[in-house]
């Protein structure tokens, strides 16, 4: 098959590589000329994705994968088009911002030819495939969905850093606007993916027909919103445990020792492209979902809560040097999407602190672009807040932070045995150290 992949980001590019590695002719489209140039050189435009570099080095020179900025080069004659264009959410209104996706959809529609399967993999509010993309593509292309082309939704369900592994591990969900479209999508994904055996699943691992595009859209929103709500509950338990002097970690371990409890872990923030975003996409079509809204709001308040804990111990933070350890939204990933670092820095600045940021994955210059002063281990500091669970922080000691009066570990990643004699706090245990 000839396959076009629209948007060569941290999900789109591994997908393009997966399709090419399965023996198909793949051309990727991206608006960033630098990304296109790097891919066409057989190199990875971003670090951290397992096996991506070696696969690019093999597939590009072999002519199985290429990239372009020109939709006219990629779309006409394609058997399948897969879109993984980012969808943003307005931080104030919580409404989805379709600007990038609208632009990509219009561009592909202008060059669409009959006989093409179009699959959206970007997470969408329920009803978007049918009510937004279908009429837009039909109007611009002059073609009819279900007759001249098929349109489906098939959400990506992978984690950056392990995309190829997750493509094998998790069932591929497909929801079409017609039976013929669903069948075409199932045939397509079965030809480009292979799956691990999963005896734990209620049915054989593989491509699963969800019955409709709306069901597939909801499945992706539901699985991620569940995590946000669960974390919100864990954070609520942790805040209460702090008041009562209880170690919430022991409580959660005890609860999860039987098979009906699956409480997640509390933490300073919920970041990344998915968990803090998709509940808001869900709320955009189900605004009465009060449980979802409350959890999202509570999770967003955790950086403020953590700074308040530090203030309770030290008093006023005015003029104090406070370092936030970790700019990334999670350990081992060089990505700041919706990272808790932003709110934590803002709250510290509101308290009058002199804020510094440390992250082993970022250079001083990269941190400066965010408006942060870089911190280097060994420099004097009054307090420290662990925001990302980088492996490097597992062995950090007071000697690495000369003068530190308190460490608040928002991820429970530091070793309490290394902090004897220096106050070390964790969320959900007021007497941690």
Secondary structure, DSSP 8 states (H G I E B T S, - for coil): -EEEEE--STTHHHHHHHHHHTT-EEEEE-S-HHHHHHHHTT--SSS--TTHHHHHHHHTTTTSEEEES-HHHHSTT-SEEEE----EE-TTT--EE-HHHHHHHHHHHHH--TTEEEEE-S---TTHIIIIIHHHHHHHH---BTTTEEEEE------TT-HHHHHHHS-EEEEESSHHHHHHHHHHHHHH------TTSSS-SSEEE-SSHHHHHHHHHHHHHHHHHHHHHHHHHHHHHHHHT--HHHHHHHHTTSTT-------S---SSSHHHHHHHHHHH-TT-HHHHHHHHHHHTHHHHHHHHHHHHHS--TT-EEEEE--SSSTT----TT-HHHHHHHHHHHTT-EEEEE-TTS-HHHHHHTT-EE--TTS--SEEEE-S--GGGGG--GGGSTT--EEEETTS-S-GGGGTTSEEEETTBTT--
